[in-house]
Amino acid sequence: MREPVAVVGATGFVGRELLKRLQAEDVPVSAVVRGAPELVAGNGFHAVHLPEAGDRRFRTVVNLAYPTSGPPFTYPEQNAAMLRTVDGLLEDGGHLVHVSTQAVFGALLDRLVEPGPVRRRRDDPYVEAKIDAEVHFCDHQPKRGWSVDIVRLGNVWGRGSGSWGVPLVQRLLTGRPVGVHGREGFSNTTDIANTTSYLSHLIHRDDVSPGIRYHHVAEFSSVPWREWVLATAEAMGVSPVYAQAKSLSPPRPLDAVSIRGVYRALAERPVSGSWVRSGLRLLPDDLRTRLKGAGGGPAQAVPMDHTERMYVAIMATAQEFVSVVDDGWAPVVTREESLSRYLSWVRGWDA
């Protein structure tokens, strides 16, 4: 019988799909989850390992976890807890498949992309968490003798994708912007079937040796977002809406006259927001609440808030995130098949 593989973050979109694939391959899996211990994917239940147990180590660990809930200023603490969990699960000399993201080169992919190490820097809380995780495992690799595969995914695309599939449909239905006028934008996408196929490929590698390897997975990187958008809009019978480029500019902090207004304006920007979140962690709870206000989040910007601006800006990304993968692997789903599968889901039936 094959050795069990631990999957941390198994309840997310990629995690659930990976469980299905490994189940089909008869690979025993221990899903590492917090909260309710029951977990089912596909038609089978999976063994569950609670992080608090701390009494078992695995030869192979796949890490998909990252902070996803709570105020952004708590992300560093959440991330540190996740890193301790992975450190405790993976045995010395073991194999870690750490799933990262293209966002380590900036949420808008505005920094140089290269398959190598990244340095810690101030940015969006999600980006900071992903960078910190990569740096942590690289720092611990020599003393633990690990074999580390860092897999940076592009935008994971497919039916049911909570980051790109579902939001695109929702935006088209409600007439919200799905891009920027005059800007094609690289989609930098990877189909969920190809994503999990590549992770499975790494899990089954026989030539695993101590060291750090980097992989970029975005087999449809060159496909412009507009191609996916127009096909989806046609299937839904709606017309896409595009934002004007000038609407991407955030409000200037000096436009806000109150202390709370200045905080909110600063909090919307990646670098200044990072310093603001660090400061918040040092404040007493009551003072922090008074500063943030009842809503607890940054102010709405005109004409689009921070989330809206980030979404359409990513849809207009000018830099391509090109795949860098093992020679022995090929996508299991083509560009045409990927679009067909997605559109069948959009229409509410499976081909």
C-alpha positions, 0 to 999 in steps of 0.5 A: 500500500502506498504511503499516505499523503497529508494535504493541508488546506484540503477544504478549498477549491483546489484541495477538494479537487486534489482529493478527488484525483488522489482518491481515483489514483488510490493514494491514501490521504489524510486531510489536515483541517480545522473545525469539523473533522468530517470531510468528503470529496467525490464519493469517498470520505477521507481520513482527517488529521487535526493540527492539534494532534501533533503525534504523526508525521508524513513523508509527503505533505501538500500545503494549500493553506493560507489565511482566508478569514478574519481582519487582515491584520491577523493574517501574520498570526494565522499564517504562522500557525499554518507554518507550524502545522506543516513543520510538525507534519513533515518528517525530516528528509520529507517531500513538501509540495507547497502551493503558492501563487503568481501573486508573490510578484505583486497582486497586479503582477507588477514585479519581475517574474522569475522562477526563483526565490522571493524576498519579504516585502510590504504588500497586500495581506494575501501577497505578504502571507504567500511570500512569508510562507515561501521564505519560511520553507526555504529557510527551514529546508537545509536543516530539515533536509527537505525536498521542496517543490514550490508551485506558483499557480496562475489564476485557477480557472474552471467550473465552480472556481470561487476566485474566477469562475463564480465571480465572473458569472456574478459580475456579468449577471449584475452588470459590474465591470469585467475588464478595462476598455482597451486593455486585453490583459493576460488571463494567466489561467490554469484549468483546475484539472491541469492544476491537480494533475501537475500536483499529482505529478509532483507527488508521484515523482521518483527522483525527489532529492533534498533541495528547492525547486520552483514551478509556475503553472499557468498553461493558458497564460497567453489567453486574454481575459476577454476571450473567456469573458466574451464566451461566457457572456454569450452563453449567458445571453448578456453583454459585458461591461468594461470600466474606464482606465481612469476609474482604477485610480484610488482616492488620495489620502489627503482627500480625507480630512478625518483621522479615520478617513486617512486611515481608510485611504491608506489601508486601501493601498498595498504598501501603506496598508501593510504598515497600517495593519502592523500598527493596528496589531499594537493597539488595544482592541477598543482603540482599534475599533474606534479607528476602524469604525463600525464597518471595520473596513476601508472606505468606499472609493468613487466610482469603484471600491478597492475590491472592484478596482483590484478585480478589473486591474487584474483582468487587464494585467500586462505581464504574462505569467508563463508556465515553468513545469517539468518536461515529463508533464503535459496538460490533461485538458486543452484550451478548447476543452477547458472552455467547453467544460466551463461553459457547460457549467455556466449553462447548468448542465454537463456535456 
